[in-house]
């Protein structure tokens, strides 16, 4: 799973070249991969680590979506990364259960979507530097509604 996170970081760096989002790629993407390696050394194989990886996948998806200014195509990374969890038979981070830590993947998705909607509505900039632009987010509302349904 760490290899998949590294591929996500490479994707974030590629998007940074295209959209000038180097600060986001390095802080969010690099920080996520670094934290994943630290936790791997400390708690590898545990349920908590697997739930962290699921949350890290959604953080990387949210990063890619934000870097690409909310384009619809970037939203498919959510489904691709969730498929990795299913392929590796780690269903617990995606499962609706009574354990709050097992809701990491859909929970992170809901928080990221709500946060980006709030910032988009306020007109705040998420980029640093001279090329700062306002965030543009899709208005369909599907990601937030879908994630909220999973949490219920």
N, C-alpha and C positions, 0 to 999 in steps of 0.2 A: 504494500500500500504506500510505502514511502516513495517508491519509484513513480507511482501515479501522481503523488503530490509534487515531485520534481518536474514531471511533465506539465503539470498545471502551472508551475512557476515559470517554466520555459514559455508556455503560452502567454502568461501575463507579461513577460518581458517582450515577447513578440508584439503584443498589443500596445505596450509602452512605446515601442518604436513607431508604431502607426499613429497612435493618438496622443503621444507626449505625456503619458501617465507614469513616469518613472518613479515618482515618490510613492504612489499607491502600490506599484508592483514590488518595490523594495521593502516598504514597511509592512504591508498586509501580506503579500505573497511570501516574501523572505522570512518574515516573522512567523508565519504559520508553519513553514517548512522547518525552521529552526526549533520552534517549540515541539513539533512532532518528533524530531530527532532526540531532543532532551527527554521527552516522555517515553520514547521507545527505550532509551537507556535505563530509565527508572522503573517503568511499569509495563513493559512489553508483554503482550499476551493477555492482559487483564481486560475485563469488560469495560472498565473506565477508559483504557487506551483505545479500544475499538470504537467506543462512542465518540471519543475525541477525533479520531480519524474521520468518522462520518460527518461530524461538525466541521472539520477542516475542509472536507470536500465541498460542503455548501458555502463556506467562506470563500473558497477559490472560485466557485461558480458565481457568487455575488460579485467578486472582484472582476471577473471577466465581463460580466454583464455591465457593470459600472464603467469599466474601461472603454467598452464599445458603445457607451452612451445609450444603453438600454435596447440595443437592437434585438429583434426577436430571435435571430439565429443563435445568439449566445445563451439563450434560456435553455436550449437543448442540452447544454453541459450538465444541468441538474439531473436529467434522466440518465445520461451516460455514466455519471459518477455514482448514482444510486444503483445502477446495474452492476458496477464493480462490487458493491457490497453484497449483492445477491449472488453473483458468480462465486464469490469466495465464501458463500454460505454464512455470512454474518448478518443475519436478519434482525437481530435485536435492536440495533440503533434505529431501524426504520419502523419497528413494530409499535402499535398502540398498546400500551400496557399501563399498569398502575405504578411502575417505577419511573420517577421523574427523569432519571439519568438516561433512560432508554429512549427518550424522545429527542435526542440531540439533533438528529438530521432535520426533521421537519421543523423543530423549534428554531434552529438557526436560520432556516429559510424564511420563516415568518418574521423574525426580528429584523433580518436584513432587508426584506421587502418593505416592511412598515417604516423602517428607518430611511430608506432611500425615497419612499413616497413623501415622508415628512420633510426631508431636505429639499426635494424637488418642489414641493408646494411652497416652501418658504423662500425659494429663489437663491439659496446659498450655494456657494461654489465648493466642490470637493477637490478641486485641483489646486496645486500650488504653482506659483511662478507667474510669468507674464502671459502665458497662454491659457489662463483660467477661463473656463466657460461654465455656463450654468448646466446643471444636470438635466438630462431629458430622460424621462421614464415612461414606459408604456402605460396606457390608461385602461387596459382591458380589465385589470383587477383579478385576473385568473390565478396568478401565483399566490397572492395573499389569501384568497378564498380557499384555494386548494390546500395550502399549508394549514390554515386554521381548521379545516375539516379533519385533517389527519390528527391534530392535537386533541380534538374533542373526545 
